[in-house]
Amino acid sequence: MTASDPLQPDHQHWLDDDAGPVVRPYALAAGTTVAATEEFDLIAVVMASRAPAPGDAALGTASARILQLCQEPLSVVDLSARMNLPVGVVRALLAQLATRDLIRRSPTGPVARPSEETFKAVIHGLRAL
């Protein structure tokens, strides 16, 4: 991380309590608009290929944070929530890290669809609210 990094805690003037970081997501992803939706859908599980290293700061704060968080398997949507970034930005960052072989995506099996009874129970519960 560099001293001029606007996402470091000592640069609180770059944060707005209501709006979040002043740095635009497009800038965090270094202008990347690669569509990584097929490889990194919301439930895709990602994991770092190695432990974080001091040289990871050159990747950028957000990418280095992804490597730190992904030391254990984590879904894309959970990663997005923990980083407080839009899913599209996280997907672009993951695509950049994947091209450098810094993260890997775990194969996901078929998603089990809930039974009709489960859907009915959810609807009944919502109506009870």
N, C-alpha and C positions, 0 to 999 in steps of 0.2 A: 504494500500500500504506500502511496506517496503522500507527502505532507499536504498536497493541494487536493487530495481526494475529497469531494463534497459529501461522501457518505460516511466518513469517519466520524465517530462520536464528538470529537473536538471541534467540529464544524457545524454546530447546531444552527447557525444562522442560515444554513442552506436548507433547513427543514421548516415546513409549515405544519402546524398541528392539524389543521383541517385537510390540507391538500397533500401532505406527505413530502417526499423529496422534490426539490425544485428541478433536479436533473430529469430530463425527459427520458422515458423508456427507450426511445429510439437511440439516444446517446449511450445508454447503458449497454445496449446490444451492439455498439460500434457501427450503427447504421445497417446492420444485417436485417434483411427482411425475408430470409430464406424460409420457405414453407416447410416446417419440420413436423407437420401435423400427423403424417402417417407413421413416422418413426417414434415420435414422442406424443402419443395421445394422452389424455388426462390420467388414465390408470396405468400407463407404462411405468415400470419400476426401474430406477436408475441407481447406479452405484459407482463411486470413484474407482478408477483403476489402480490408484496408489494413494498413499498418505499425502496430505498437504506438505509442500516444501516451501522454503523461503522464496524461491524464484517465482512462485505462483502469483505474487503481487503484480508481476508484469502482465498477467492475463486481464487484470482489472478487478476491482473490488467485488463485483457481483459474481464473476466467474470463480474467483478464489473462494467466495462464500459457498458456492455450489459444491466445490470440491470438499470443503470442510463439512457441510451438511450431509453429503452423500457418502460418508465413510460407512454408513449402514444403508441398506436398501431403503429407498424413499420414492413414493410415487410423484409424478410430475405435479399433480394438483396439490399434494402436501408440500412439496418444495416451493411452489408458487405462494402458498399461504404463509409458510415460514419466512420467506424472503419479502413478503408484502409487495410482490411484483405481479403484473398481469401475466397470465399463462402464456400468451404469445411471446412475451419477452423472455420468459424462462425457456420456452421451446427454442428460440433463436440462440440463446446462450448455450443450451445443451447441444445443439447442432454444431456450434463452434468447438465445444469441448470434445465432442465425439470425433470430429475430423482430426483432432490432435491425439486421439486415443486416450484421453484423460478420464473419460467416463464410459460406462458400458450399460446397455439396456438389457434387463433380464427378460427372457422370453415369457410372455404371458399366455396362459392357457385360455380356453374358451370361458367366457363370462357366464356364470350360472344365472339364469333369469329367475327372479322370485316367483313363487307359485301364485295362483289366482287368489288363494286364501290370504296370502300375505298382503296383496294389493287391497283386498277388501278390508282387512284389519287396519291398514293404514288409513284408508278413506274413512272408515268408521271412527278411528281415533281423531282424525282431523275435524270431522263433523261434530265430535263431542266437545271440541274446544269452543 
